[in-house]
Amino acid sequence: MANKNLRTCEKGHEYYKSSDCPTCPVCEQERKPADGFLSLLGAPARRALENKGIKTVKQLSEFTKADILKLHGMGPASMPKLQAALAAEGLSFKNKGK
């Protein structure tokens, strides 16, 4: 494997990684929620929301789209999933200036 280093996480999982990112993909898969809106997202986007303390759709509705897109790990591909989760609860992103 070109430029990939074998690593072992604290739990003993072995995996190859080419970046400096210390996240173990096996541990991340184990952490992934089985349901809820966070289960729809990839690990970087999910961690971005969790690190901001956003764990519910109601909490998500307190932020603007721009706020969410500024989070490290959040990409534009996640926005339709977030908007659908908000709409399913009768909510939306906060409007700028409110």
N, C-alpha and C positions, 0 to 999 in steps of 0.2 A: 504494500500500500504506500504509494508515493506521498511523502511529507506528512504521514499520519503517525502519531505516536501512541503506543499502547499505554493506557492508563488504568489505574485501579482506584475506585472510589472508596470511601470510608466503610461501605457495606460489603466490599470485596468484589463488586461487579467489575469485570474487565471490559474495556471499550477502546476504540481508536478515535482519536480527535486530532484535527489538523490546526485548530485555532487555540487560543489561550483560554477559551471559555472552560471553567472548571465543572460545568454541569454534567452529571452522569445521565445519559439518555435512558438507562434502565430505571434509575431512581425517578426520573421525570415521568416515565410511563406509569410507574406504580403510584405516583402522586396524583395523576390525572383524575379529576372527579368523574364519577359514573354518569351523573346527570346534572342538570342545571346549565345555565348559559356559559359558565366557564368550561364545561366539557366540550363545547363546540369550537374552542379556540386552540391554536397551537401553543406549545409550551412557552415561547418567548412572550406572546401576547398575554397569556394567562398570568405569568409571573409579573408582567408589567402592572396589571390591574391589582393583583394581590399585594404587590409592594406598595401600592398607593392606598391600600386598605379597602379596595373595592371588591366585595365578595357577593353582593346582591345586585339585582337589576335596579332596585330602588336607589341604592348608593350610586350606581352608574348614571342614573338620571339627574344627579346633582352636578354633573360635569358637562361642558360643551364638547362638541366633536373635536374642536381644536385642542382642548385640554388633553383629551384621550390620545390624539395623534402625536402629541409631544412626548408621550411616555416612551422611554427606551424599550424597544422590543415590540412596540405596537406598529403595525403596518396598515395601509389602506385596505388590504384584503380582508381584514378582520371587521371593518366597519359595517358591512351589510349584515353580518351575523349579530353584531351588537344591536343594530337598529331593529332587526327582527325580534330579538329577545325583548327589547324595550316595548315594541309595538304589541307583542303578545300579552304584556301586562298593562296595556293602555298608557304607556309612558313614552317619553322621548328624551333626547338630549336637551340639556338646558340651553336656552337661547342666549347668545352673547349679550352681555350688558344687563342681565337680570340676576 
